[in-house]
């Protein structure tokens, strides 16, 4: 199964490299949105406080994640899905998709943090904790949105359904991520954020396990 997952991730990377328009579109969205925030809040006049900086960053990353992961199953043709059905198990497929999307979202989030820090400043004191939150949030967004994309693909590729199903699941995770990120910005000790970090890790494990168990039933349909 490990070899199948690695081969599938390699295949996705090759496709992404050939069709660079998807990644380029996400990067263009990041840079343009950050620049619009810069113009709107007039950063040179210190109109952007730390709380707003934190909330804006994660809202931008969330929508970039939705755009990046939405194509996982929704844009797949039935012929290609049928081909996957003959060469790979559903567990390996969903795990490979989650891993690939997680790597993609980590890259997008890190690039977003880089551009965001250059254009809007970087008030983060505990940088390593903020980067750890980016890692956990990217994996959580990937596992959740990948499963929801698979469900939406079985409902006629309805992207509206993906948004409706994803909002109640993503919102609590997003609020928790924003809270822990504020602790990293304020430079608080790790003990102040330990409970939230463990909860985020547990959510990632639970969603991954649910995807692993439920996706075979979606796959057979």
C-alpha positions in Angstrom: 0.0 0.0 0.0 2.9 2.4 0.8 4.4 1.9 -2.7 1.0 2.6 -4.3 0.5 5.7 -2.2 4.0 7.0 -3.2 3.5 6.2 -6.9 0.1 8.0 -6.8 1.6 11.1 -5.1 4.4 11.1 -7.7 1.8 10.9 -10.5 -0.1 13.8 -9.0 3.1 15.9 -8.8 3.8 15.2 -12.4 0.3 16.3 -13.4 0.5 19.4 -11.3 3.9 20.3 -12.8 2.5 19.9 -16.4 -0.6 21.9 -15.6 0.9 24.7 -13.7 -2.1 26.9 -14.1 -3.8 25.5 -11.0 -0.9 26.3 -8.7 -0.2 29.6 -10.4 -3.8 30.6 -9.9 -3.7 29.8 -6.2 -0.4 31.8 -5.9 -2.0 34.7 -7.8 -5.0 34.6 -5.5 -2.7 34.7 -2.4 -0.6 37.7 -3.6 -3.5 39.7 -5.0 -5.6 39.2 -1.8 -2.7 40.1 0.4 -2.0 43.2 -1.6 -5.7 44.2 -1.5 -5.5 43.9 2.3 -2.4 46.1 2.3 -4.3 48.8 0.3 -7.5 48.5 2.4 -5.9 48.7 5.8 -3.3 51.3 5.0 -0.6 49.4 7.0 1.8 52.4 7.0 -0.7 54.2 9.2 -0.8 51.2 11.7 -4.5 50.6 11.0 -4.0 46.8 11.0 -3.9 45.4 14.6 -2.6 42.0 15.5 -6.1 40.4 15.9 -7.1 41.5 12.4 -3.8 40.4 11.0 -4.2 36.9 12.4 -7.8 36.5 11.3 -7.2 37.8 7.8 -4.2 35.4 7.3 -6.2 32.3 8.2 -9.3 33.4 6.2 -7.0 33.8 3.1 -5.4 30.4 3.7 -8.8 28.8 4.2 -10.1 30.0 0.8 -6.9 29.2 -0.9 -7.1 25.6 0.6 -10.7 25.2 -0.7 -9.6 26.2 -4.2 -6.6 23.9 -4.1 -8.5 20.8 -2.7 -11.8 21.2 -4.6 -10.3 19.7 -7.7 -9.4 16.4 -5.9 -12.5 14.5 -7.0 -14.9 17.1 -8.3 -12.9 17.7 -11.5 -12.1 14.1 -12.1 -13.6 12.5 -15.1 -15.6 9.2 -14.7 -13.3 7.4 -17.0 -10.2 8.2 -14.9 -12.0 7.2 -11.7 -12.9 3.9 -13.3 -9.2 3.4 -14.3 -8.2 4.2 -10.7 -10.7 1.6 -9.5 -8.9 -1.1 -11.4 -5.4 -0.3 -10.3 -5.6 0.9 -6.7 -7.5 0.2 -3.5 -9.9 2.9 -2.2 -7.9 3.2 1.1 -4.7 3.8 -0.8 -6.4 6.3 -3.0 -7.9 8.4 -0.3 -4.7 8.3 1.8 -2.6 9.3 -1.2 -5.0 12.2 -2.0 -5.0 13.4 1.6 -1.2 13.3 1.7 -0.8 15.0 -1.6 -3.3 17.8 -0.7 -1.6 18.2 2.7 1.8 18.7 1.0 0.2 21.2 -1.4 -1.5 23.1 1.4 1.6 23.3 3.5 3.4 24.8 0.5 0.6 27.2 -0.2 0.4 28.2 3.5 4.2 28.7 3.9 4.3 30.8 0.7 1.2 32.7 1.9 2.9 33.4 5.3 6.1 34.5 3.5 4.3 37.1 1.2 1.9 38.1 4.1 4.9 38.9 6.3 6.7 40.9 3.7 3.6 43.0 2.7 1.8 43.3 6.0 4.5 42.8 8.5 5.3 39.9 10.8 4.1 40.3 14.5 4.7 36.7 15.4 7.0 36.2 18.4 7.0 32.4 18.6 7.7 31.6 15.0 8.2 27.8 15.4 4.8 27.5 17.1 3.1 29.4 14.3 4.8 27.1 11.8 3.6 24.1 13.7 0.1 25.4 13.6 0.4 25.9 9.9 1.4 22.3 9.6 -1.5 20.9 11.7 -4.0 23.2 10.0 -2.9 22.2 6.5 -3.2 18.5 7.3 -6.6 19.1 9.0 -7.9 21.2 6.0 -6.6 18.6 3.6 -8.2 15.5 5.3 -11.6 17.3 5.8 -11.8 18.9 2.4 -10.6 15.8 0.5 -13.4 13.7 2.0 -16.0 16.4 1.4 -14.8 16.7 -2.2 -15.3 12.9 -2.6 -18.8 13.2 -1.2 -19.7 16.1 -3.5 -18.4 14.3 -6.5 -21.0 11.6 -6.0 -23.7 14.3 -6.0 -23.1 15.5 -9.5 -19.9 17.4 -8.8 -21.9 20.0 -6.8 -19.4 22.5 -5.5 -22.2 24.2 -3.5 -22.6 21.0 -1.6 -18.9 21.0 -0.8 -19.2 24.4 0.7 -22.3 23.5 2.7 -20.8 20.3 4.1 -17.4 21.8 4.8 -18.5 24.9 6.7 -19.7 23.2 9.9 -16.6 21.1 10.1 -14.0 23.7 9.1 -15.4 26.5 11.3 -14.6 25.0 14.7 -11.1 24.0 13.4 -10.5 27.5 12.0 -11.6 29.2 15.3 -9.2 27.0 17.3 -6.4 27.6 14.8 -6.9 31.4 15.1 -6.9 31.1 18.9 -3.6 29.2 19.0 -2.0 31.5 16.4 -2.8 34.5 18.6 -0.9 32.8 21.4 2.1 32.3 19.1 1.9 36.0 18.1 1.8 37.1 21.7 4.8 34.8 22.6 2.9 32.8 25.2 4.4 29.6 26.6 3.7 26.3 24.9 1.6 25.2 27.9 -1.0 27.9 27.1 -1.6 26.3 23.7 -1.0 22.6 24.5 -4.6 21.6 24.9 -5.6 23.2 21.6 -2.7 21.6 19.8 -3.6 18.2 21.1 -7.2 18.8 20.1 -6.1 19.7 16.5 -4.0 16.6 16.3 -6.9 14.5 17.5 -9.2 16.0 15.0 -6.7 15.3 12.2 -6.5 11.7 13.3 -10.2 11.2 13.6 -11.0 12.8 10.2 -8.3 10.7 8.6 -9.7 7.5 10.2 -13.2 8.4 9.1 -12.0 9.0 5.6 -10.2 5.7 5.6 -13.3 3.8 6.7 -16.0 5.6 4.8 -14.4 6.2 1.4 -14.6 2.6 0.2 -18.4 2.8 0.5 -18.3 6.0 -1.6 -15.9 4.4 -4.0 -18.2 1.4 -4.7 -21.1 3.6 -5.5 
